[in-house]
């Protein structure tokens, strides 16, 4: 691989900035890290270094470094720190392009897209559909353009993979003019993750992705289930926003919309308070009254010293698993065959408890877990955790950064060929 063919992947949140320097054809990362708690006095940036064939292995002190950020503690500060580290470690010249994760691409973007002024303007307009995400993504793009002026920058959209959904899957039963005039429809999210794990699942089954049908469950603090038919998304649980679908860490998922009117009209909630309630105070956290972290809830569910605390932890986990199982079962309506169920994301990859209690509701789809394989397949391991007589149930660690790097690199290669 040429020395300058690495892609710098940037994932910019409202108060964070994740980054990875990745070889797009192999997924090898030379440097990765995250800047957290930006815009506060506790802002910090962490760098993790990895060895590669072209450089010496870093010592233990170099492998992970944390730096307290100085004022103004913003994304520009974080990018400046990143550029400095890249220069110090002689990595700056390895970068061929910058790949950006952008959450919402609307109906305009179904493919990786070279970022131009027009594209930035469209991302800005789409902020009304993703007010918590697109403005931060755009901020990361603009800061990166200032820092890497001579490098092409590419946007990879979370919604792009789901643009293959048919109308019957993405339309809401609302007046049609809301779709025509205001783009109110289901979009789906976690697209890069569902794309990656379905591609990897096809390889594990020694089949072409065009011949495969999967149901993919991305389970983390945010959760979504997607039906993949012949390599394309045909339905997904998240909708107009990432709030729809199954119960999540702090998000309610789908609820009766009448509850919103009740909260506002009878309990005197403001719309801002409803928004905060459904996005930040519900889900596992709200139902358990304890935590949005499955690890904490699993421990509490087994504890005996506090009955009520244990009861609510069990309840939250039970509702969580049942909702996901129902979503998985419902997506069989979008498929004519099913090759495997895929678990991914932090919870999906690591929680044998959650996987077990989801699968116990899916016997009609011929899923049955091997208890030993379920317990041992975690911490980055992949494999089939089903019994021999069961339909395959695959654990596949996701790698969204690699998808962004690979798609960015291939787009730049195509553009270079067309211009030569």
N, C-alpha and C positions, 0 to 999 in steps of 0.2 A: 504494500500500500504506500502511495506517495506520502512524504513526510507532512504535507500540508492538507491532508484530506480528512482531518477530524472536524466534527461539527460541534459547536458550542450550543447546548440546549438550555433555554431559559424558560422558566415557569414562574411567572410573576403573580403573586397574590396581593391582596390589599395591604397586608403588613408583613409579607415575606417574599423571598426570592430564592427559588431553587435553581441550581445550575449543574451541568455535567458536560465534560469534554469527552466526546464519544467517537470511537471508530465506527462509522455507520454500517460497514459490512460485517462486522464481527460483534458489535455491542460492547467491546472493551472500553472501559472508562479510565482515563488517565487522572482525572481530577473531578471531584464532585463536592457538593456542599449546599448549605442553606444559610441565608440571612433571615433571622427571625426577630419578631417584636419590633419591626421597623416603625419609625415615628414615635418611639418611646425612649426613655433614658436607659432602658435595659436591653437595647438592641445589641445583637451579637451575630457574628458570622462564623461558621464552621467550615473548614476545608478538610477534605479527605483525599489523600494521594494514593495512587495505585501504581504498581510496577508495570512495565511493558518491555517488549523486546528491544526497544530503541533506547531505553534509559536504565540506569541502575535502580535497584529496588530502594525505596526510601527507608530510612531508619524508623524506629518506633515513634520517635518524637515527631517526625515529619508526617506520619500516616494520618494523624488527626490533629488539627490546630484550630483553636478558637481565638477570635479577636473581638474585643469590645469596640463597637463602632462609635466614632465621635460625631458630634452634632454636624449636620441636621438629622442624622439617623434615618435617612431615606433611601430609596432605591438607587439614586445616583451615587450615594456614598458606598452602597454595597457593590455596585458595578465597578466603581473606582478601585475598591479593595480587590475585587476579582481580577481586574486588569493588572494590578500591581503583582499579584501572586503569579499570574500567567507569565509575566515578564521575568520575575525572579527565578522561576523554574524552567525558563526557556521553552515555554509552551505556546507563547503567543503566535509564533509563526507556523504552528501546526494547524491553525484554524482556517478552514476554507469557506465556512458559512455559519450563520447564526440561525437556529431553528427555535421558533417561539410557540409555546402552547397558547392558543386562544380558545376560550370556552365556547363562545357563541358565534357561529358563522351564518346563522339564518338559513334561508334557502339559496343564498347567493354562492356559497362556497361548499363544494363537495369534494375538493381535491386540495393538495398542498398548493399554496399560493405565494408567489413572489410579492413581497411587501412594497407597495408604491404609495404615493400620497393618496390616490383614490381608494386603495385598500384600507389605509388607516382611517380615512373618512367614513368608510362603510362600517368598520369595526366600531367606530365612535357612535354611529347611528344605531347600531345593534345593541349598544349599551342599555337601551330601554328594555331589551329582552333579558339582559343579564347585568343588572346594575351593580351587583357585588363583585363581578368578575371581569367583564370586558374593559372597564376603565383602568383597572390594575394591569391587565394584559397590555393595553395600549401604552401605558406609562413605561412598562418594561421595554417595549419596542422602541420608543422614542429615546430612552436613556441608552439603550444598546446601540442605536444608530449614531448617537453622538460619540460613543466610546469606540466603535468599530466602523468608522466612516467608509472604509474601502471594501467592506465585506458584504455580500448579498445577504439579505434577511428574509426568512420564509415563515409564513404563518401556517400552523397545523391546527385545524379546528376540531374541538371535541365533538361537535355535532355532525361533522362531515360524513362519518361512516354510516350514520343513520339516514342520510338523504335518499337511500334506496328503499326506505319504507313505502309501501303503497298507501294510497289515499285512505283506504278503509282502516289502516292502522294509525295514521297521523291526524285524521280529522276529529275534531270534537263536535258533539251534537249541539252546537251553538248556531245562531244566525250566520249564514255563509258570508255575509259582508264583513264580519269580524276577521275572517281569514283573508278575504280579498283586500281589505283596506288596512288592516292592522297586523297581519301575519300571525294571528292567534291560531296555533296548531301545536301538535306534539313535535318536539325536535330530538329528544334523546341526548344523553351525555355519556361520558366515559368511553367515547367512541374509539380512541386509540387503544385503550385497554382491551375492549371486546374484539377489536380487529386483531391485535397481537395474539391473544390467547387462542382465538379460533384458528389462526394460521398455524400456531404451534400444535394445536390439537390434531389438525389434519396430518401434519408430519408424523406425529406419534402413531396415528392409525394407518400410516402408509397409504394415504389416499390424497387425491387432488382436492384442494379446498372447494373447487367447483362441484365436487361430488359429495360434499359433506353438509350435514345439518346438525347444529348444536344449539343448546341453551346455555348461555354463559351468565354466571352470577358473580358480579364484581361486588364484594362485600368488604367495606371498610367503614370509616366514619360516614362516608357517603356510599349508598348502595344502589345498584341497578341490575336488572335482569334483562337480557337481550336474546331474541330468537335470531339465529343466523342460518340462512338457507342458501346453499350453493355459494357460500363465502360472502353473502350480503346480508345486512341487517334488514329484517322484515317486521320487527316490532321491538319496542323497548319500554321499560317501566317508567323511566323519567319522562317528563313531558315538555310543556311550554317552558318550565323552569326545572331545576334539579330538585324541587320540593315534592313533585308528584312521585307516586310509586310506592315502594315498600318502606316500612319504618326504618329509620337510620339512627346514627349516633345521637344527634340533637334535632333532626328534622322529623316531623310527624309522618311524612309520606301522605298518601291519599286519605282524605277524611270526607265526611259528608259536608259539602259546602255550606249547608244550613247552619253548621256550628259557628261559622264566621259571623253570620247575621245575629245569632244568639249572643255571642261574645260582645258584639258592638251594641246591639239594641237593648239587651237585657242586663248585661254585666258591665256595661259602660267602658269597654275596652276601646282605645283608639286604634286606628288602622295600623299605626306604627307598632303598637303593643301587640297586636295580632301577628304582624309580620315577625316580630322578635320571638313571640311564643312558638310559632310554628317552625321557625328555622333554627332557633338557638336553645329553646327550653323544652322541647318535646322529645320524641323518639325514646331511645334507651334511657337517656338522662331523665326525661320527664316522667316516664312511667315507673322507673326504679326509685326516683328521688335520691339517687346516689351517684351515678356515673354514666358517662357515655362509652366507657371502655369495657369491652366484653370480658377482658381478663379480670378486672375488678369485680364485675357482676358474677362471673362464674365462681370466683372464690367466695363471694358473699352468699351465693345460692347454696353452697355446701356447708356454710357455717351454721352453728347451732346456738351460739350465745345470744343472738338477737333475732327472735322469731319474725318480727315484722320486717326488719331489714332483709332477712333471707327470703321472706315471702314475696316482697316486691321485686327483688332481683330475679327470682324464679319466674315471676309473672312477666317481667320485661323480656326476658330471654325467650319465654314460651311464645309470646305474641310475635316477637321478631322472627323466630324460626317458622312459625305457622304462616305468617304473611309472605315470607320468601318462598316457602313451599307452594302456596296457592298461586303465586305469580309464575313460578316455574311450570306448574301444571297447566295454567291457563295458556301459556305460550305454545303448548302442543297444538293449539288450534291454528297457529300460523305455519305449521310444518306438516309435510306429508310423510316424513320419516325423521328419526332422531338417532344420530350416531352416538352421542354422549352428552352428559351434563358436565360443565366446566365450573370449578370453583377458583376464584382468584381474588386479589386484594388482600389487605392485611388480615382480615378475619377469615376470609375464604381459604387463604393459604395456610393459616396457622391454628385455627380453632377446631380441634377434633370434636369438641362438644357441640358446637353450632352445626357442623356438617352432619353429625349423627342425628340431631334432632330435626333437621330439615328433611333428611332422607327418609326418616321413619314415617313421614306423611306421603311418600311418593311410591309406595309399593305398587299402585296401579300402573305406574309407568315402568315397572320392572326394575327398580333400583334397590339394591341391597348392599350395605357396606361390609367389608372385611374389617372387623374391629381392630386387629393388629396393624393392618396397613393404614387405617384411618389415624391411629395414634402416632405412628412414626413418620407420616408424611407431612412435614412442616419445616419451618426455618429454611426456606429456599429450595426444598426438595419438590420434585414433580413426580407424577405417576398416577396409575389407576388404583383407586382405593376400594373398588367394588369386588364382590365375589365373582367367581368364574361364571355363575349362572345369571348374573345381573347384567343389565345394560352398563356400559363403561361410565365411570364417574371419575373425571380427571382433575387433578390438582396441578395448576400451571401458574407459577409465579409470573405476574405481569411485568412488563418493562416498557412503560410508555415513553420514557426518554429515548430508548433505542428506536422506537417507531418514529419519533420526531426526527431523530438524527438521520435515519435511513431515508425517510421520505424527503427530507430537506436535501440530502446529498443527491438523490436520484433526480429531483427536479432541477437542481443546478447543472447536473450532467446533461440533461435533456436540453436545457436552455443554451448551454455552451455548444452542443452539437448543432442546434438549429441556427446558431449565429456564426458558425464556422464555414 
